[in-house]
């Protein structure tokens, strides 16, 4: 009986410790769930060196053992490779050799004290492709990642076979929000950011709000530096899109309030060999919140003529 009581007491203590850990750092627990799901789906977590920096990435191969079609997924501002998790296993199952790096300053990649810019991250992605020995690949960029992907398609044409732009940044437009929206400091401003990103934001409990604000604050300087570079204008693509020669798919959340679909329509008009696919009832987070229709558009496009 004493042994059973000790076991019960130990289990209770473990439950209390786990509950306290979840309460203090719920985002860490959520991250572990995502990473476990990817691990169970045979998605590997790897590191490589690019320009002296440690770059983390996920890699997934087709389950049939084939080499697969190389595909690099590029995340957006303030994001990380895990945000592609709803799509990575399905893309691998469809025959792609998927790479999803954390850009410099994000996720589990190095966070050096450097001047962050679109050009810097472009060089990181091209250096990453060299490090993983992929002389060319399909690129799929989301938001700021779309800007980076399109710029690579223009500046390094032989690296890019086909191009996908998900709710992409990179063009001049009049935003409906102030740039401080990306670095909320309280529950109200965090909810305003949620409403920009999703047409159906989920109210968060206070302890999750606190953890989210702490996380955003840690990367606030990098986000602001990158936005300074964006607003300075040297990397804007307005006058360059017509020179993109690769087949291009433009996927857009039809209810995107952050970068409205009119920007996607402009891209479609200016990129000669492009297709625009709106995703109904979805916002800026289409690849994460609406993966099924995004995959339904993306996979046939990328597999065409391969």
C-alpha positions as a LaTeX table, in Angstrom:
\begin{tabular}{lrrr}
\hline
Residue & $x$ (\AA) & $y$ (\AA) & $z$ (\AA) \\
\hline
Unk1 & 0.00 & 0.00 & 0.00 \\
Unk2 & 2.82 & 2.42 & 0.88 \\
Unk3 & 4.41 & 1.72 & $-2.51$ \\
Unk4 & 1.13 & 2.50 & $-4.29$ \\
Unk5 & 0.78 & 5.72 & $-2.33$ \\
Unk6 & 4.34 & 6.76 & $-3.27$ \\
Unk7 & 3.64 & 6.00 & $-6.94$ \\
Unk8 & 0.39 & 7.98 & $-6.80$ \\
Unk9 & 2.14 & 10.90 & $-5.10$ \\
Unk10 & 4.92 & 10.85 & $-7.72$ \\
Unk11 & 2.41 & 10.82 & $-10.57$ \\
Unk12 & 0.48 & 13.68 & $-8.98$ \\
Unk13 & 3.69 & 15.68 & $-8.61$ \\
Unk14 & 4.56 & 15.07 & $-12.28$ \\
Unk15 & 1.08 & 16.21 & $-13.33$ \\
Unk16 & 1.42 & 19.37 & $-11.25$ \\
Unk17 & 4.87 & 20.11 & $-12.71$ \\
Unk18 & 3.60 & 19.53 & $-16.27$ \\
Unk19 & 0.58 & 21.75 & $-15.63$ \\
Unk20 & 2.78 & 24.50 & $-14.22$ \\
Unk21 & 5.12 & 24.20 & $-17.20$ \\
Unk22 & 2.23 & 24.45 & $-19.65$ \\
Unk23 & 0.82 & 27.45 & $-17.79$ \\
Unk24 & 4.16 & 29.29 & $-17.82$ \\
Unk25 & 5.28 & 28.35 & $-21.33$ \\
Unk26 & 2.32 & 27.04 & $-23.39$ \\
Unk27 & 4.01 & 27.94 & $-26.70$ \\
Unk28 & 6.92 & 25.60 & $-25.94$ \\
Unk29 & 4.44 & 22.78 & $-25.33$ \\
Unk30 & 2.65 & 23.63 & $-28.59$ \\
Unk31 & 5.96 & 23.63 & $-30.46$ \\
Unk32 & 6.81 & 20.18 & $-29.09$ \\
Unk33 & 3.46 & 18.90 & $-30.35$ \\
Unk34 & 4.16 & 20.29 & $-33.85$ \\
Unk35 & 7.67 & 18.83 & $-33.90$ \\
Unk36 & 6.42 & 15.45 & $-32.70$ \\
Unk37 & 3.79 & 15.42 & $-35.46$ \\
Unk38 & 6.48 & 16.20 & $-38.03$ \\
Unk39 & 8.78 & 13.55 & $-36.57$ \\
Unk40 & 6.00 & 10.96 & $-36.78$ \\
Unk41 & 5.54 & 12.01 & $-40.42$ \\
Unk42 & 9.25 & 11.30 & $-41.09$ \\
Unk43 & 10.18 & 14.97 & $-41.34$ \\
Unk44 & 13.75 & 15.45 & $-40.15$ \\
Unk45 & 15.07 & 18.44 & $-38.19$ \\
Unk46 & 18.54 & 19.37 & $-39.47$ \\
Unk47 & 21.19 & 22.11 & $-39.35$ \\
Unk48 & 23.68 & 23.45 & $-41.87$ \\
Unk49 & 26.13 & 26.36 & $-42.12$ \\
Unk50 & 25.45 & 29.33 & $-44.40$ \\
Unk51 & 27.93 & 32.21 & $-44.49$ \\
Unk52 & 29.16 & 31.21 & $-41.04$ \\
Unk53 & 25.65 & 31.11 & $-39.53$ \\
Unk54 & 23.87 & 28.03 & $-38.19$ \\
Unk55 & 20.66 & 27.52 & $-40.15$ \\
Unk56 & 17.97 & 25.14 & $-38.98$ \\
Unk57 & 15.66 & 23.44 & $-41.48$ \\
Unk58 & 13.14 & 20.67 & $-41.85$ \\
Unk59 & 13.62 & 18.08 & $-44.57$ \\
Unk60 & 11.15 & 15.51 & $-45.87$ \\
Unk61 & 11.60 & 12.93 & $-48.63$ \\
Unk62 & 8.92 & 11.11 & $-50.65$ \\
Unk63 & 7.88 & 7.90 & $-48.85$ \\
Unk64 & 8.46 & 5.78 & $-51.98$ \\
Unk65 & 12.23 & 6.29 & $-51.72$ \\
Unk66 & 12.53 & 8.38 & $-54.87$ \\
Unk67 & 14.79 & 11.48 & $-54.83$ \\
Unk68 & 11.75 & 13.72 & $-55.24$ \\
Unk69 & 11.32 & 17.12 & $-56.84$ \\
Unk70 & 13.34 & 19.66 & $-54.79$ \\
Unk71 & 11.08 & 22.25 & $-53.17$ \\
Unk72 & 12.19 & 25.03 & $-50.80$ \\
Unk73 & 9.54 & 26.64 & $-48.55$ \\
Unk74 & 10.33 & 30.19 & $-47.35$ \\
Unk75 & 8.42 & 31.55 & $-44.36$ \\
Unk76 & 7.41 & 35.14 & $-43.68$ \\
Unk77 & 8.18 & 38.00 & $-41.30$ \\
Unk78 & 8.17 & 36.97 & $-37.64$ \\
Unk79 & 7.49 & 33.34 & $-38.58$ \\
Unk80 & 9.49 & 30.08 & $-38.70$ \\
Unk81 & 9.65 & 26.77 & $-40.55$ \\
Unk82 & 7.12 & 25.12 & $-38.21$ \\
Unk83 & 4.41 & 27.31 & $-39.72$ \\
Unk84 & 4.58 & 25.12 & $-42.84$ \\
Unk85 & 3.87 & 21.98 & $-40.77$ \\
Unk86 & 0.32 & 21.39 & $-42.11$ \\
Unk87 & 1.75 & 21.16 & $-45.65$ \\
Unk88 & 5.18 & 19.51 & $-45.39$ \\
Unk89 & 4.09 & 15.84 & $-45.00$ \\
Unk90 & 1.53 & 16.14 & $-47.81$ \\
Unk91 & 4.06 & 17.72 & $-50.16$ \\
Unk92 & 6.54 & 14.93 & $-49.44$ \\
Unk93 & 3.82 & 12.31 & $-50.00$ \\
Unk94 & 3.10 & 13.94 & $-53.37$ \\
Unk95 & 6.68 & 13.34 & $-54.50$ \\
Unk96 & 8.58 & 16.42 & $-53.37$ \\
Unk97 & 11.92 & 16.60 & $-51.56$ \\
Unk98 & 10.90 & 19.35 & $-49.16$ \\
Unk99 & 13.23 & 21.78 & $-47.40$ \\
Unk100 & 11.83 & 24.39 & $-44.99$ \\
Unk101 & 14.59 & 26.57 & $-43.48$ \\
Unk102 & 14.32 & 29.02 & $-40.62$ \\
Unk103 & 15.54 & 32.32 & $-42.05$ \\
Unk104 & 18.39 & 34.08 & $-40.28$ \\
Unk105 & 17.12 & 35.57 & $-37.03$ \\
Unk106 & 14.10 & 33.27 & $-36.83$ \\
Unk107 & 13.18 & 29.94 & $-35.28$ \\
Unk108 & 16.19 & 27.82 & $-34.38$ \\
Unk109 & 18.60 & 29.52 & $-36.80$ \\
Unk110 & 21.30 & 31.92 & $-35.57$ \\
Unk111 & 20.19 & 35.33 & $-34.31$ \\
Unk112 & 23.23 & 37.52 & $-35.01$ \\
Unk113 & 23.43 & 41.26 & $-34.48$ \\
Unk114 & 23.35 & 42.24 & $-38.18$ \\
Unk115 & 21.35 & 44.56 & $-40.43$ \\
Unk116 & 18.31 & 42.47 & $-41.37$ \\
Unk117 & 16.90 & 43.01 & $-44.85$ \\
Unk118 & 15.25 & 41.26 & $-47.77$ \\
Unk119 & 18.64 & 41.14 & $-49.51$ \\
Unk120 & 20.25 & 39.49 & $-46.48$ \\
Unk121 & 17.59 & 36.77 & $-46.34$ \\
Unk122 & 17.78 & 36.30 & $-50.11$ \\
Unk123 & 21.48 & 35.58 & $-49.73$ \\
Unk124 & 20.74 & 33.19 & $-46.86$ \\
Unk125 & 18.30 & 31.19 & $-49.02$ \\
Unk126 & 20.63 & 31.01 & $-52.02$ \\
Unk127 & 23.49 & 30.04 & $-49.68$ \\
Unk128 & 21.22 & 27.43 & $-48.10$ \\
Unk129 & 20.52 & 25.89 & $-51.51$ \\
Unk130 & 24.24 & 25.69 & $-52.13$ \\
Unk131 & 24.81 & 24.13 & $-48.68$ \\
Unk132 & 22.22 & 21.38 & $-49.30$ \\
Unk133 & 23.66 & 20.78 & $-52.81$ \\
Unk134 & 20.55 & 21.78 & $-54.74$ \\
Unk135 & 21.61 & 23.70 & $-57.89$ \\
Unk136 & 17.95 & 24.49 & $-58.64$ \\
Unk137 & 14.53 & 23.90 & $-57.07$ \\
Unk138 & 10.93 & 25.00 & $-56.99$ \\
Unk139 & 10.45 & 27.86 & $-54.52$ \\
Unk140 & 7.30 & 28.50 & $-52.47$ \\
Unk141 & 7.36 & 31.75 & $-50.50$ \\
Unk142 & 4.74 & 32.99 & $-48.06$ \\
Unk143 & 4.29 & 36.72 & $-47.30$ \\
Unk144 & 7.82 & 38.14 & $-46.88$ \\
Unk145 & 9.02 & 34.72 & $-48.02$ \\
Unk146 & 7.21 & 35.31 & $-51.31$ \\
Unk147 & 9.10 & 38.56 & $-51.72$ \\
Unk148 & 12.37 & 36.71 & $-51.14$ \\
Unk149 & 11.40 & 33.88 & $-53.52$ \\
Unk150 & 10.39 & 36.29 & $-56.30$ \\
Unk151 & 13.61 & 38.25 & $-55.87$ \\
Unk152 & 15.64 & 35.03 & $-56.17$ \\
Unk153 & 13.71 & 34.17 & $-59.33$ \\
Unk154 & 14.78 & 37.55 & $-60.74$ \\
Unk155 & 18.36 & 37.74 & $-59.44$ \\
Unk156 & 19.31 & 34.04 & $-59.71$ \\
Unk157 & 17.15 & 32.71 & $-62.53$ \\
Unk158 & 18.84 & 29.35 & $-62.90$ \\
Unk159 & 18.12 & 28.50 & $-59.25$ \\
Unk160 & 14.33 & 28.59 & $-59.65$ \\
Unk161 & 12.33 & 26.10 & $-61.74$ \\
Unk162 & 8.79 & 27.06 & $-60.70$ \\
Unk163 & 7.58 & 29.74 & $-58.32$ \\
Unk164 & 4.68 & 29.82 & $-55.83$ \\
Unk165 & 3.75 & 33.04 & $-54.05$ \\
Unk166 & 1.39 & 32.73 & $-51.06$ \\
Unk167 & $-0.13$ & 36.07 & $-49.95$ \\
Unk168 & 3.16 & 37.62 & $-50.99$ \\
Unk169 & 4.70 & 40.91 & $-49.97$ \\
Unk170 & 7.03 & 42.84 & $-52.26$ \\
Unk171 & 4.81 & 45.44 & $-53.96$ \\
Unk172 & 3.97 & 48.97 & $-52.89$ \\
Unk173 & 0.45 & 49.30 & $-51.47$ \\
Unk174 & $-1.35$ & 51.43 & $-48.93$ \\
Unk175 & $-1.66$ & 49.34 & $-45.75$ \\
Unk176 & $-4.71$ & 49.62 & $-43.49$ \\
Unk177 & $-2.56$ & 49.29 & $-40.36$ \\
Unk178 & 0.41 & 50.88 & $-38.63$ \\
Unk179 & 3.73 & 49.01 & $-38.60$ \\
Unk180 & 3.52 & 48.77 & $-34.80$ \\
Unk181 & 0.81 & 46.15 & $-35.42$ \\
Unk182 & 3.60 & 43.58 & $-35.86$ \\
Unk183 & 4.98 & 44.13 & $-32.36$ \\
Unk184 & 1.92 & 44.13 & $-30.06$ \\
Unk185 & 2.55 & 44.91 & $-26.42$ \\
Unk186 & $-0.77$ & 44.05 & $-24.79$ \\
Unk187 & $-3.78$ & 41.78 & $-25.24$ \\
Unk188 & $-5.77$ & 44.32 & $-27.26$ \\
Unk189 & $-3.01$ & 44.98 & $-29.80$ \\
Unk190 & $-2.30$ & 41.24 & $-30.07$ \\
Unk191 & $-5.95$ & 40.61 & $-30.93$ \\
Unk192 & $-5.82$ & 43.38 & $-33.55$ \\
Unk193 & $-2.85$ & 41.60 & $-35.13$ \\
Unk194 & $-4.81$ & 38.33 & $-35.07$ \\
Unk195 & $-7.69$ & 39.99 & $-36.92$ \\
Unk196 & $-5.26$ & 41.19 & $-39.60$ \\
Unk197 & $-3.88$ & 37.70 & $-40.06$ \\
Unk198 & $-7.06$ & 35.62 & $-39.88$ \\
Unk199 & $-10.75$ & 36.22 & $-40.67$ \\
Unk200 & $-11.61$ & 33.93 & $-37.77$ \\
Unk201 & $-9.19$ & 34.76 & $-34.92$ \\
Unk202 & $-9.36$ & 32.58 & $-31.84$ \\
Unk203 & $-9.48$ & 34.45 & $-28.51$ \\
Unk204 & $-6.51$ & 33.38 & $-26.41$ \\
Unk205 & $-6.57$ & 32.78 & $-22.65$ \\
Unk206 & $-4.55$ & 35.32 & $-20.66$ \\
Unk207 & $-1.61$ & 32.99 & $-19.93$ \\
Unk208 & $-1.23$ & 32.25 & $-23.67$ \\
Unk209 & $-1.44$ & 35.98 & $-24.44$ \\
Unk210 & 1.40 & 36.66 & $-21.96$ \\
Unk211 & 3.57 & 33.92 & $-23.47$ \\
Unk212 & 2.87 & 35.15 & $-27.02$ \\
Unk213 & 3.76 & 38.74 & $-26.16$ \\
Unk214 & 7.04 & 37.58 & $-24.57$ \\
Unk215 & 7.89 & 35.63 & $-27.70$ \\
Unk216 & 7.09 & 38.54 & $-30.02$ \\
Unk217 & 9.16 & 40.93 & $-27.90$ \\
Unk218 & 12.23 & 38.69 & $-28.23$ \\
Unk219 & 12.16 & 39.09 & $-32.02$ \\
Unk220 & 10.81 & 42.63 & $-32.08$ \\
Unk221 & 14.10 & 44.28 & $-33.05$ \\
Unk222 & 14.63 & 41.91 & $-35.99$ \\
Unk223 & 11.09 & 42.50 & $-37.26$ \\
Unk224 & 11.49 & 46.28 & $-37.00$ \\
Unk225 & 14.88 & 46.25 & $-38.74$ \\
Unk226 & 13.46 & 44.17 & $-41.58$ \\
Unk227 & 10.50 & 46.54 & $-41.92$ \\
Unk228 & 12.90 & 49.49 & $-42.04$ \\
Unk229 & 14.61 & 47.80 & $-44.98$ \\
Unk230 & 11.24 & 47.08 & $-46.64$ \\
Unk231 & 10.10 & 50.67 & $-46.33$ \\
Unk232 & 13.40 & 52.05 & $-47.64$ \\
Unk233 & 12.40 & 50.58 & $-50.99$ \\
Unk234 & 15.56 & 49.23 & $-52.70$ \\
Unk235 & 14.21 & 45.68 & $-52.88$ \\
Unk236 & 10.64 & 46.46 & $-53.98$ \\
Unk237 & 9.52 & 44.48 & $-57.02$ \\
Unk238 & 6.94 & 46.83 & $-58.60$ \\
Unk239 & 8.93 & 47.51 & $-61.76$ \\
Unk240 & 10.52 & 44.06 & $-61.99$ \\
Unk241 & 7.72 & 41.49 & $-62.01$ \\
Unk242 & 7.44 & 41.40 & $-65.80$ \\
Unk243 & 10.95 & 39.91 & $-65.90$ \\
Unk244 & 9.95 & 36.77 & $-63.95$ \\
Unk245 & 10.07 & 34.06 & $-66.62$ \\
Unk246 & 9.38 & 31.00 & $-64.46$ \\
Unk247 & 5.85 & 29.52 & $-64.35$ \\
Unk248 & 4.29 & 31.19 & $-61.31$ \\
Unk249 & 1.34 & 30.27 & $-59.11$ \\
Unk250 & $-0.12$ & 33.04 & $-56.95$ \\
Unk251 & $-2.21$ & 31.70 & $-54.06$ \\
Unk252 & $-4.12$ & 34.21 & $-51.94$ \\
Unk253 & $-6.47$ & 34.14 & $-48.99$ \\
Unk254 & $-9.51$ & 35.93 & $-50.41$ \\
Unk255 & $-10.11$ & 37.61 & $-47.03$ \\
Unk256 & $-6.50$ & 38.68 & $-46.42$ \\
Unk257 & $-6.61$ & 41.98 & $-44.51$ \\
Unk258 & $-2.85$ & 42.27 & $-44.12$ \\
Unk259 & $-1.96$ & 42.19 & $-47.82$ \\
Unk260 & $-5.23$ & 42.44 & $-49.77$ \\
Unk261 & $-5.92$ & 40.24 & $-52.75$ \\
Unk262 & $-5.71$ & 43.31 & $-55.01$ \\
Unk263 & $-1.92$ & 42.99 & $-54.55$ \\
Unk264 & $-2.14$ & 39.40 & $-55.80$ \\
Unk265 & $-4.20$ & 40.57 & $-58.76$ \\
Unk266 & $-1.50$ & 43.10 & $-59.62$ \\
Unk267 & 1.16 & 40.40 & $-59.42$ \\
Unk268 & $-0.92$ & 38.18 & $-61.69$ \\
Unk269 & $-1.30$ & 41.01 & $-64.19$ \\
Unk270 & 2.42 & 41.83 & $-64.20$ \\
Unk271 & 3.97 & 38.33 & $-64.15$ \\
Unk272 & 3.61 & 36.97 & $-67.70$ \\
Unk273 & 3.26 & 33.24 & $-67.04$ \\
Unk274 & 1.20 & 33.32 & $-63.85$ \\
Unk275 & $-2.00$ & 31.85 & $-62.41$ \\
Unk276 & $-3.97$ & 33.38 & $-59.53$ \\
Unk277 & $-5.94$ & 31.11 & $-57.19$ \\
Unk278 & $-8.00$ & 32.82 & $-54.44$ \\
Unk279 & $-8.70$ & 30.72 & $-51.35$ \\
Unk280 & $-12.24$ & 31.49 & $-50.10$ \\
Unk281 & $-12.94$ & 32.13 & $-46.43$ \\
Unk282 & $-9.22$ & 32.37 & $-45.64$ \\
Unk283 & $-6.84$ & 35.21 & $-44.76$ \\
Unk284 & $-3.11$ & 35.84 & $-44.68$ \\
Unk285 & $-2.32$ & 32.51 & $-43.02$ \\
Unk286 & $-3.68$ & 30.41 & $-45.89$ \\
Unk287 & $-0.90$ & 27.74 & $-45.96$ \\
Unk288 & $-1.34$ & 27.13 & $-42.22$ \\
Unk289 & $-5.07$ & 27.66 & $-41.71$ \\
Unk290 & $-6.35$ & 26.42 & $-45.09$ \\
Unk291 & $-3.78$ & 23.81 & $-46.16$ \\
Unk292 & $-6.14$ & 21.56 & $-48.14$ \\
Unk293 & $-7.19$ & 24.09 & $-50.82$ \\
Unk294 & $-3.66$ & 25.52 & $-50.91$ \\
Unk295 & $-2.23$ & 22.04 & $-51.50$ \\
Unk296 & $-4.93$ & 21.31 & $-54.07$ \\
Unk297 & $-3.71$ & 24.29 & $-56.08$ \\
Unk298 & 0.01 & 23.93 & $-55.39$ \\
Unk299 & 0.73 & 20.25 & $-56.03$ \\
Unk300 & $-0.69$ & 19.96 & $-59.58$ \\
Unk301 & 1.00 & 23.23 & $-60.55$ \\
Unk302 & 4.43 & 22.16 & $-59.31$ \\
Unk303 & 4.16 & 18.69 & $-60.82$ \\
Unk304 & 3.18 & 19.96 & $-64.27$ \\
Unk305 & 5.86 & 19.31 & $-66.91$ \\
Unk306 & 8.28 & 17.76 & $-64.38$ \\
\hline
\end{tabular}
